[in-house]
Amino acid sequence: MPSPRLLVIEGNSPRTMAEHVAVGGTVASQGYAKLLRELMPGATVEACFPADPAAALPSGAALEGYDGVTITGSGLHVYDRGPEVTRQVELVRAVLGSGTPLFGSCWGLQVITVAAGGSVRRNPNGREIGFGRGIRLTEHGRKHPMYAGKADVFNAPTVHLDEVETLAPGATVLAANAMSAVQSIELKTGGSAAWAVQYHPEYPLRELAAIVRRIGMGLIAEGFFADERDMTSFAEDLDVLDRDPACKRLSWRHGVSSNVLDKTLRTGELANWLEFQVLPTRAKRGRG
């Protein structure tokens, strides 16, 4: 049997990718691919870059050749449209039409929603940054395989300014919190199923630190930090916790629990997607 094939859709533009690397971050699709290979040893993981107008994209039968597709976060706003956005919406619509399992993080949730007929807006509650607090599973979420092994209420790495405004037809809310009524969904449309979350189970804390550094001046303007020194101190704390999750001093200071610090717990949604979506679909297609 051929090895599993997975595709990561990079949500960021080339400019944002370069800016993120310049502050010590990893390109989102590279980090996502690394995690997927860890969760599914032996898998072949490829990436595509629809926010780059010059990049070639898979379509039709090529999408059916993948056993699963994931979508990263992004610095874009889906309501701004333009080719960087519309190419992603069209690609995701094609993935949904292919029947290939789909998982979206943050921007991925928003693009899936718009591709399937819902809408996204700027969150009237403002930005959610660092950790999504008190994310609570709905009745559907407590029974859903994406959350097998997950606590009913948890925190998660997050950074987003936008949120789902109107659910797409076929979408069911699986989790919510005080910041956003839609923290995760399952979308069923035709023969496809997509799982998507507003937070980032794929992010180690060092990636949050890099994002804070990259957009730090904006976060200061929004009132999250008093000044650049304050912002830098927070990013440094995240870097320390990334290297030493057992650091009680900083986990206590920032209210970070094992939901975030334990990698197995943090990435459980993706591991469950591979187990309960990707592998069964792969078997149905006669690949394993």
Secondary structure by P-SEA (a helix, b strand, c coil): cccbbbbbbbcccaaaaaaaaaaccccaaaaaaaaaaaacccbbbbbbbcccccbbbbcccccccccbbbbbbccccccccccccaaaaaaaaaaaaaccbbbbccaaaaaaaaaaccccccccccccccccccccccccccccccccccccccccccccccccccccccccccccccccccccbbbbcccbbbbbbcccccccaaaaaaaaaaaaaaaaaacccccaaaaaaaaaaaaaaaacccaaaaaaaaccccccccccccaaaaaaaaaccaaaaaaaaccc
